[in-house]
């Protein structure tokens, strides 16, 4: 799983020849296109460590969701104590079961944030379709984020793991492709045989930390901005 990146257009045979490593190595990348004369070599899953652009995009996605949730809380300060992130899965009906399982896994794994289905005012959404880059999370930086689930990749890899991994980006976790299968954010690094959809202890602790300290900071800023807006009217 990785974020959408801009790639140069080249013939299909050239893309297949370049499939080793970055192009099609891990979650977020599409299925390899075989060369005309011979199939491309097997991708090096363990050797792909992501890129700084992907890491930046992951962080932007989390911050957009965090800001969206904080702004809603600032507008309704008397809401429930638990921090709730609302998602809309209506545009990804094929993966409704995997999305529900992913939310359940995260809700049972962490304490400071909960995922909840809802179509009105959702903080992010899920979409489905075909994309040569595979599944990824994307944001416009203003709370308009979505998780895209690619059909081909979800056949090659365990679909619940793919979905839970992408949802991990929503909750603030970066990719760590060199990690073991027990690490959810290792994504496709361990290869398609890895079907673990659960975050490990370190990943659970990190999410709880982010949604304690990070959310508090985002909420304070949202409340400050709201007060400033009122004072200037």
C-alpha positions as CSV (number, residue, x, y, z in Angstrom):
1,X,0.0,0.0,0.0
2,X,1.4,3.4,-0.9
3,X,0.2,6.8,-1.8
4,X,-0.5,7.9,-5.3
5,X,2.6,9.3,-7.0
6,X,3.2,10.9,-10.4
7,X,4.9,8.5,-12.9
8,X,6.2,9.1,-16.4
9,X,4.3,7.4,-19.2
10,X,6.2,4.6,-21.0
11,X,5.2,1.6,-23.1
12,X,3.7,-1.4,-21.3
13,X,6.7,-3.6,-22.0
14,X,9.1,-1.0,-20.5
15,X,6.9,-0.8,-17.4
16,X,7.0,-4.5,-17.0
17,X,10.8,-4.6,-17.3
18,X,11.0,-1.9,-14.6
19,X,8.6,-3.8,-12.3
20,X,11.3,-4.9,-9.9
21,X,11.4,-2.8,-6.8
22,X,9.5,0.5,-6.6
23,X,6.9,0.1,-9.4
24,X,5.1,-3.1,-8.3
25,X,6.7,-4.3,-5.1
26,X,4.2,-3.7,-2.3
27,X,0.7,-2.7,-1.3
28,X,-0.3,0.4,-3.1
29,X,1.3,-0.8,-6.4
30,X,-0.5,-2.6,-9.2
31,X,-0.1,-6.1,-10.6
32,X,2.9,-6.5,-12.8
33,X,2.3,-6.4,-16.6
34,X,4.3,-9.2,-18.3
35,X,6.8,-8.3,-20.9
36,X,6.0,-9.4,-24.5
37,X,8.9,-11.8,-24.7
38,X,9.2,-13.0,-21.1
39,X,7.6,-12.4,-17.7
40,X,9.1,-9.7,-15.5
41,X,11.3,-10.9,-12.6
42,X,9.5,-11.4,-9.3
43,X,9.4,-8.1,-7.3
44,X,11.7,-7.6,-4.4
45,X,9.2,-7.2,-1.6
46,X,11.7,-6.8,1.2
47,X,13.8,-4.3,-0.6
48,X,11.1,-1.6,-1.0
49,X,11.2,1.0,1.7
50,X,8.8,3.6,0.3
51,X,9.8,7.1,-0.6
52,X,9.9,10.5,1.1
53,X,7.0,11.6,-1.1
54,X,4.8,8.7,0.1
55,X,5.7,9.4,3.7
56,X,4.8,13.1,3.3
57,X,1.5,12.1,1.7
58,X,0.7,9.6,4.5
59,X,1.3,12.4,7.1
60,X,-0.9,14.8,5.1
61,X,-3.8,12.3,5.0
62,X,-3.7,11.8,8.8
63,X,-3.5,15.5,9.5
64,X,-6.5,16.2,7.2
65,X,-8.6,13.6,9.0
66,X,-7.4,14.9,12.4
67,X,-8.3,18.4,11.5
68,X,-11.7,17.4,10.2
69,X,-12.5,15.5,13.4
70,X,-11.2,18.4,15.6
71,X,-13.2,21.0,13.7
72,X,-16.4,19.0,14.2
73,X,-15.6,18.6,17.9
74,X,-15.0,22.4,18.3
75,X,-18.4,23.1,16.7
76,X,-20.0,20.6,19.2
77,X,-17.9,20.8,22.4
78,X,-20.5,18.9,24.4
79,X,-20.2,15.7,22.3
80,X,-19.2,12.3,23.7
81,X,-15.7,12.1,25.2
82,X,-14.5,9.4,22.8
83,X,-12.9,10.7,19.6
84,X,-14.8,9.3,16.7
85,X,-13.6,9.2,13.1
86,X,-16.5,8.8,10.6
87,X,-16.1,7.0,7.3
88,X,-18.3,6.6,4.3
89,X,-18.0,3.2,2.6
90,X,-20.9,3.6,0.1
91,X,-18.5,4.0,-2.9
92,X,-16.7,0.7,-2.2
93,X,-19.6,-1.9,-1.9
94,X,-17.4,-4.7,-3.1
95,X,-15.2,-4.3,0.0
96,X,-18.0,-3.6,2.5
97,X,-17.1,-6.7,4.6
98,X,-13.4,-6.0,4.6
99,X,-14.0,-2.3,5.6
100,X,-16.3,-3.4,8.4
101,X,-13.7,-5.9,9.6
102,X,-10.9,-3.4,9.4
103,X,-12.9,-0.9,11.5
104,X,-13.6,-3.6,14.0
105,X,-10.0,-4.6,14.2
106,X,-8.8,-1.1,14.9
107,X,-11.7,-0.4,17.3
108,X,-10.7,-3.4,19.4
109,X,-7.0,-2.5,19.2
110,X,-6.9,1.1,20.4
111,X,-8.6,3.2,23.0
112,X,-8.3,6.9,22.1
113,X,-10.1,6.8,18.7
114,X,-13.0,4.9,17.2
115,X,-14.0,4.4,13.6
116,X,-17.7,4.7,12.8
117,X,-19.6,4.2,9.6
118,X,-21.7,7.1,8.4
119,X,-22.5,8.9,5.2
120,X,-23.2,12.4,6.5
121,X,-20.2,14.6,7.3
122,X,-17.7,11.7,7.0
123,X,-14.1,12.5,7.7
124,X,-12.9,10.2,4.9
125,X,-14.3,7.7,2.5
126,X,-13.5,4.4,0.7
127,X,-13.5,4.0,-3.0
128,X,-12.9,1.0,-5.3
129,X,-11.8,0.4,-8.9
130,X,-8.8,-0.5,-11.1
131,X,-5.6,1.4,-10.7
132,X,-2.1,0.3,-11.8
133,X,-0.7,1.8,-8.6
134,X,-2.9,-0.5,-6.5
135,X,-4.5,0.6,-3.3
136,X,-3.6,3.9,-1.7
137,X,-4.8,6.7,0.6
138,X,-5.2,10.2,-0.9
139,X,-6.1,13.7,0.5
140,X,-6.5,17.2,-0.8
141,X,-5.2,18.5,2.5
142,X,-8.6,19.9,3.6
143,X,-10.3,16.9,5.1
144,X,-11.4,15.5,1.7
145,X,-9.4,12.2,2.0
146,X,-10.3,8.8,0.7
147,X,-8.9,5.3,0.7
148,X,-8.9,3.7,-2.8
149,X,-9.1,-0.2,-2.9
150,X,-7.8,-1.7,-6.1
151,X,-9.5,-4.9,-7.4
152,X,-6.4,-6.7,-8.7
153,X,-4.3,-6.1,-5.7
154,X,-7.0,-7.2,-3.3
155,X,-7.1,-10.5,-5.2
156,X,-3.3,-11.0,-4.9
157,X,-3.0,-9.9,-1.3
158,X,-5.3,-10.6,1.7
159,X,-8.0,-7.9,1.3
160,X,-8.6,-7.3,5.0
161,X,-4.9,-6.7,5.5
162,X,-4.8,-4.3,2.6
163,X,-7.8,-2.4,4.0
164,X,-6.6,-2.4,7.6
165,X,-3.2,-1.2,6.4
166,X,-4.7,1.7,4.5
167,X,-6.9,2.6,7.4
168,X,-3.7,2.7,9.5
169,X,-2.6,5.7,7.4
170,X,-5.9,7.4,8.3
171,X,-5.0,6.9,12.0
172,X,-1.5,8.3,11.5
173,X,0.8,5.3,10.9
174,X,3.5,5.5,8.2
175,X,4.6,2.6,5.9
176,X,7.3,0.3,7.2
177,X,7.7,-2.2,4.4
178,X,10.9,-3.8,5.8
179,X,9.0,-5.0,8.9
180,X,7.8,-8.6,9.5
181,X,4.3,-9.9,8.8
182,X,3.3,-9.3,12.4
183,X,3.6,-5.6,11.6
184,X,0.5,-4.4,9.8
185,X,2.3,-1.4,8.3
186,X,4.8,-3.6,6.6
187,X,2.1,-3.9,4.0
188,X,3.2,-6.1,1.1
189,X,6.8,-6.3,2.3
190,X,6.5,-9.8,3.6
191,X,4.8,-10.9,0.3
192,X,1.3,-12.1,-0.6
193,X,1.5,-15.1,1.8
194,X,1.2,-12.7,4.7
195,X,-2.4,-12.4,5.8
196,X,-2.1,-10.7,9.2
197,X,-4.7,-7.9,9.4
198,X,-3.9,-6.8,13.0
199,X,-1.6,-4.0,14.2
200,X,1.2,-5.1,16.6
201,X,1.7,-3.6,20.1
202,X,3.9,-0.8,18.9
203,X,1.5,0.2,16.2
204,X,-1.4,0.2,18.7
205,X,0.5,2.3,21.2
206,X,1.5,4.8,18.5
207,X,-2.1,5.3,17.3
208,X,-3.3,5.9,20.9
209,X,-0.4,8.4,21.4
210,X,-1.3,10.3,18.2
211,X,-5.0,10.5,19.1
212,X,-4.2,11.7,22.6
213,X,-1.6,14.3,22.0
214,X,-2.1,15.0,18.3
215,X,-5.9,15.4,18.6
216,X,-5.6,17.6,21.6
217,X,-3.3,20.0,19.7
218,X,-5.6,19.9,16.7
219,X,-8.7,20.6,18.9
220,X,-7.0,23.5,20.6
221,X,-6.1,25.0,17.3
222,X,-9.7,24.5,16.0
223,X,-11.1,26.2,19.1
224,X,-8.6,29.0,18.8
225,X,-9.5,29.6,15.2
226,X,-13.2,29.5,16.1
227,X,-12.7,32.1,18.8
228,X,-10.6,34.3,16.5
229,X,-13.4,34.1,13.9
230,X,-16.0,35.2,16.4
231,X,-13.9,38.1,17.6
232,X,-13.4,39.5,14.1
233,X,-17.0,39.3,13.0
